[in-house]
Structure formats: C-alpha cells, structure tokens
Amino acid sequence: MGFPVQRPRRLRRSELLRSLVRETDLAAGDLILPLFVVPGRRVRHEIPSMPGQFNLSVDEAVAEAQEAQSLDVPAVILFGIPPAKDAKASGAYDPHGIVQEAASSIKKEVGNMLVVADVCLCEYTDHGHCGVVRGDEIQNDETLDLLARTAVSQAKAGADIVAPSDMMDGRVAAIRKALDAAALEQVPILSYAAKYASGFYGPFREAAQSTPKFGDRRTHQMDPANAREAIREVLLDIEEGADMVMVKPALPYLDVIYRVRQAVNVPVAAYHVSGEYAMLAAAARNGWIDRDRVMMESLVSIRRAGADLIVTYFAKEAARLLQR
C-alpha cells in the first residue's frame, strides 16, 4: 500500500533512528593516510595546492603516523621525493632511499600501524615518467625489473604492503615473483588495478614533484571513458597475484568502484585523490560548502559504491569526527 500507510520519513525523525537503519557505515579503520616524505629533518612544508597537507621529513612523517594511529587510522601510504633523480629511478630501489627510511622508522616508532609503500618510478626519474624511457616511449618490459626491485627493497625495509601504481602490463606478476624469491611471500600486493589518466592528479604531482617533462601518461593509464576495461584490468591483476585492488580516482569513478566490487571477491580500495581534496578544501575556504559535512558525505559515497578501504587526505579529519 502507498501513502499514508507508507511513510519513509518515520525512520528519519531522529539521529538515533537514522543511525539504527543506516545502510552504509564509515569507520576510521576504513581509511589510509597518504604521506609525502622528503629528505632532511624537521621539514614540514605545506603543499600550496593542497592546504593542510605537507611534504614531511622522516621524523615528521613518524609524528603524522603517530597522530593517525591515535585516531584509529590503521595505515599510511608512503610517497617519496628523493634528493636526486636519474633516468633509471635508482632512488626508488635504494635500500637507504627515502621511502625505505620512512617505512623502517614508522615500523620502529609507531605500534599497530600498517605501512603501505607506493611502488612507482615517476617521483624518482628525471623525466617524470613511470618507467624506462627510450625516445618518447615508455618501455614496459624493461620497467618491470625496476618495479620489482623497488617492491622488494620497500618490503625489506619494513613495508607491510606494496602498492604498484604504474599501470605497466605484467607488473603484479613480476613483483609477486620477486617478493617470493626474496622470502617475502607473506607481503601482500595492493594493486592500483584501475588507474585512470585523470586530470584530478595535478596537486599530487606538485606534492610529489612528478610532473612529466614531456608528453603525458595516457599510453599506460586508463581512458576515462572506459568502464568495462577496468574489470579486465582488475581480473588480470588478481590472476597475476594481487591480494587487493584499487580504483583511482574515486568520486568521478563511483560507477567503476561499484562494478569492480560486484566482479571480485578480494578487498577493493579507492583513492580519493588530490584534485578531489583540493576542490573541497578550496570551496570550504571560500565558505561555499560546509567542509566537514561535504567531506563525510564524499567518503560515505565511496564506501556506498563498494570500497572497503579509502586512501584519503581527509583521513585524520574524518577520524576525529568519527570519534565524537
């Protein structure tokens, strides 16, 4: 029967009622905090396009991880900006590289904190691309060995999870093989399986100093118009050994998150990327939106679409609100 017997507003009359019947929950334990780590000590430089986010020296990254842990955020993901760059991205797989040092320090200093290490080369190459370049072409197969070496180096330094974000074909299999050969078979792989060639990455590239010196990344990152292809990419990565998969960006690709969640039985992550953060932060600074409300609505929408985990620059802010 319809109105007046059916009155959906009955279950919206109070916060207690709304929370009782709420379909989607968001918890601090669903969140992963990104950290940009740079050389030096006591370095804390705000990123202009990401107000409230910083380039951090290792000691400051440890402090951020400690604060996140106190708010029940279970994991951080590390991105490194090395002191020098070269064509072979040697800083990425240096045993004493910036991510390796940060991973080791956080594991020593912060209890019950998972460290995820981003596995990519763009921050470490002098040309800003995600692999070995000859002419203007990224060499897929030559890049795989460097990615595998990077993942092994990060895991040996203490990273609990390695997360390849480069979108080279076959990189998950290469990393899995290398980890297993190094007696690191227990280290899981969180694959950026459906990573789109998005315009929402601009602030990240400023933070990570990883803007390509020429061209773009459309030859390896996915076409934003494609959704079915995401399922193909995800299934290939799982077949190659991925333990978890990620969709990136999040909000413009909620439909892709939903499709991936329906297609696989492994944990699904989504990256609430820098451009998404920057837009909300800028609008809030101008008084156009309620920062806390829109932040939480955005994160809940990502969970509602099917993400089990959310990489977000809002992790600490959201966790504080969830503690209230």
Secondary structure, 3 states (H helix, E strand, C coil): CCCCCCCHHHHHCCHHHHHHCCCCCCCHHHEEEEEEECCCCCCEEECCCCCCCEEECHHHHHHHHHHHHHCCCCEEEEEECCCCCECCCHHHCCCCCHHHHHHHHHHHHCCCCEEEEEECCCCCECCCCCCCEECCEECHHHHHHHHHHHHHHHHHHCCCEEEECCCCCCHHHHHHHHHHHCCCCCCCEEEEEEEECCHHHHHHHHHHCCCCCCCCCCCCCECCCCCHHHHHHHHHHHHHCCCEEEEECCHHHHHHHHHHHHHCCCCEEEEECHHHHHHHHHHHHCCCCCHHHHHHHHHHHHHHHCCCEEEECCHHHHHHHHHC
